[in-house]
């Protein structure tokens, strides 16, 4: 006698296999998305440092005398950074509710290379 259809065990195996595939796919995708946010954050930090160096070059004589620290907010007010909104905020790309405005950038003068260095203070 020939049976048509699948047994409950056959269906259960298929459901378990699809569940495992879904679990691994979702975990890989969520890891990739979180890694992208870190990449965007690192690019934002590099851009802030670049703009802080540009600002530091306008104050090079002061920085030669003494290293200084500026905030991201100060760089926005001096028009070296463009804010993300009308409230003059720059948001952390990892968490759009946090701002980077109070973060500091240390400006130092490198005599050997005759240039201003900027280091983002996390």
Order of alpha helices (4+ residues) and beta strands (2+ residues): alpha-alpha-beta-alpha-beta-beta-beta-beta
